[in-house]
Amino acid sequence: MSKEAYQQKLSAQIDEQKARLDQARARAKGSAADVRLETEEQMGILEKKIDAAKAKLARLSEAGEDAWEGLKDDAEKAWGDLSQSAKGFFARFKA
């Protein structure tokens, strides 16, 4: 997979998780206070993981053709962490 294709794929995956989180945040506003508080805390954690994945993607974008393969592993780890956290969050809160 080329660098550009990989970046587009990862960017789309991150954007999808961000959109799901935004939808969950909108639905949480109508929840009971205790549920909303717990949900907001978990969404904050997920938001930080989205930001970390975006930062890795930005570093990957800035890398030259020769160096991007080395940074790809870091981006994969960040995506894996985000993906696992999102799965757990969305399963728990049915978002």
Residue pairs with C-beta under 8 A, 6 or more apart in sequence:
1 9
3 60
3 63
3 65
3 68
6 60
6 72
7 57
7 60
7 61
10 53
10 57
10 60
10 75
10 79
11 57
13 79
13 83
14 50
14 53
14 54
14 57
14 79
14 82
17 46
17 50
17 82
17 83
17 86
18 50
20 86
20 90
20 95
21 43
21 46
21 47
21 50
21 86
23 95
24 39
24 43
24 89
24 90
24 93
24 95
25 40
25 43
27 95
28 35
28 36
28 39
28 40
28 43
28 93
28 95
29 36
31 39
39 93
42 89
42 92
42 93
43 89
45 85
46 82
46 85
46 86
46 89
49 78
49 81
49 82
49 85
49 86
50 82
52 78
52 81
52 82
53 75
53 78
53 79
53 81
53 82
55 78
56 71
56 74
56 75
56 77
56 78
56 79
57 75
59 71
59 74
59 75
60 68
60 71
60 72
60 74
60 75
63 70
63 71
89 95
